[in-house]
Amino acid sequence: MPGNHDEFFRDYLGSELGGVQIHREYRHTLADGRQALILHGDEFDGVVRHSRVLKWIGNAGYELLMGLNRISTRIRRLLGKGYWSLSLAIKNQVPNARTYIEKFETAAIRHAREQDVDVVVCGHIHHANLRQDGSVMYANSGDWVEHCTAIIEQENGSLELVNWAKESTDRLDVRALIHSLPVTAAARIKPSQSVESTTVHS
């Protein structure tokens, strides 16, 4: 499903390139029978749809933030720290960001009701979320490049929001905790345990 960053692929809607099908929207039946509508989501963004100048400025600003984010990530990796999104921290300071997100989610849910589906899955605004709104579930994957988030379908058809940035940071915190403990205490902790579930008795 091409979006505003790869619009040129929309010239090939209905085609198949290297085994990858290109769709504007795609209907998927979840394992539990629910109908899900999957699309990029820029359809619900008035700024992107109606102003080419603001769209260009937004794309340029996004590329700048991503460049800064890569530098921040390299520095944190050298310091042995987990992933943290600089660009997300900056965007959270933008006035009316919460209002913009709420309007986007409302538009996506309204579209799902108009299309008579149970779930709408999209991205675009890079704000991961999974919530039920009446008869419609709203699922936003966020993005893997910047925030390391994704929506996955379990074998039973339930959807789960994965936040790898948080999970990887928790794992690093546990490793650091283990290395700081006496050998006898560290031996009782499994690396897969989270910080919250780890209890150390001295």
N, C-alpha and C positions, 0 to 999 in steps of 0.2 A: 504494500500500500504506500505509494509515493506520497511525500509531504511537501511542505514549502521549501525545504532545503534541497530536494531532488525533483523539482517539478517537471523537468524535461522527460522523466520516465512516464509522465501522464500522457505523452504522445503515443505511448505503446500500450495503453490500457486494453486488456483482453489478449495480449500477446504472452508468449512464454520465452524467456531468455535463459539458456543454460539450465533448464529444468525449473526455473522460478517463474511462477505465474504473476502477472501484474494486474491488480484490481484497484478500483477506486474504493469499493467497500467489499467485504466478504462476510458471508453468513456461515457460521460454524455451529454445529450441534454438539453441545457438551455431553460428556458421558452420562450425565443425569437427565438428559433430554431437554435441557434448557436451550433456547435459541440465543446465540450471541452474534452481535453485529460488530465487526472489526473494521476500523478505519483509522487514518492518521489523526484527524481531529482539527486540522487548520480550517475546516469548513465552519467551525464554531467560533472562529477568531475574527471579529469584525475589523481589527486593525490590519491583519494580513490580507483579508479579502478586499478591502475597500481603499487602501492607501499603499501604492507601490513605493512611494518615498519612505514612509515609515517602515515598510517591509524591508527595504534595503538597509535602512539604519539599524533595524532590529537584527538582521542577519550579520551585519558588520560588528555590532556590539557583542553578539553571541560568539563570533569567532575570536574577538579580543579576549573575552572572558575565558574561553576554552584554552587559549594560549597561556594566560596567567594561571589557570587551574593546573595545566601540565607542569609548569615551573614549580608551583606550590607542592604538587604531588611528589616530584623528584626530591625536593628538599626534605619533605616529611619522611620519605622512604630512606634517605641517607641517615636521618635521625632515628630510624627504627620505629616510627610512629605509623598508625593506621591511616587509611584514606579519610580525607576531609575535603569537602567541596568548597573551595574559595568562592567560586562563581555563585553557588547557592547562598552563601552568607551575604554576598553583595546584593543579590536579587531580593533577598528578604528585607533589605533596607529600603527598597523602592516603595514609595507611597502608593496606596491603593492596590498593592499586589494581591492582598486577600480578596478584595472585591472583584478583581479581574478573574481570579481562579474560580470564585463562586459563580460568576456569570457564565464562564466556560462550562463548568460542570452542569449547571442548570440547562444550558442549550443542548448539551450532549444527551442528557436524560430525556429531555423533551423529544429529541430526534428519535431516541430508542422507542418511546411510546408511540410516536407516529408510525414507526416501522413495525410495530407490534412484536418486539423482541424482549427477551427477559434480561439480557445483559448487553451493555455497550462497552467495548474495549477500544481505547484510543491512547494517544500520547500527546505529542505536540507541545504542551505547555511545560513539560519536564517536571511536573509535580505529581509524584506517584500517590495514588489513593485507591482504596477499595472500600466501597460503602454501599449499603442498601438504601434505596429511596423508594419507599412504597413497593410496587411490583417490579421495579427495575434496579438491577445492580450496576453501579458505575465502577469501571475498572480502568485506571490510568497507569500505564506501565512506567511512567516517568521516563528514564532513559538509562542505558547501560554505560554509555561513554562518560557521562558527567557524574551521575548520582549512583550508578551501579545498582539500579532497581529493575525489577521485571515482574510480570504477572505469569504465573504458571498454573496449568490445569492439572489437578491430581487425578488419579485413576478413577475416582468416584465422581468426577465432574466438578468438585468444589474448586474454587479459585483461591490462590494464595499470592500475597504480595511479598516478594523477596527483596530484602535490603542488604546487599552484600557488603556495602561500605560499613554498616553498623556491625554486621556479623564478623567481618574480618578484623575490625578494631577490637571487638570483644575477645576474639581468639588471641590477638597479639597481647592484650591485657592479661589474659590467663597465662600465656607463656612467660611474660615478665614476672608475674606473681610466683610461678613455679620456680623460676631461676633465682628468685630472691629468698626462697625458703631453705631451711635446713634439709639435707638429703632425705632424712626419714619422713619429714612432713610432705615433701614434694612427691615422694614415691607413692603416696596415697591418693594423689590427684590425677585423674585422667585428663589428657590434653583436650579432649572433646567437651569437657565440662565448661559451662559458662561461669562467669564471675559470680553471678547471682546464686548459682546452685553449688558453689564451692564453699565448703566449711573446713577450716583448718583448726585442729585442736593442738594446743601447745602442751 
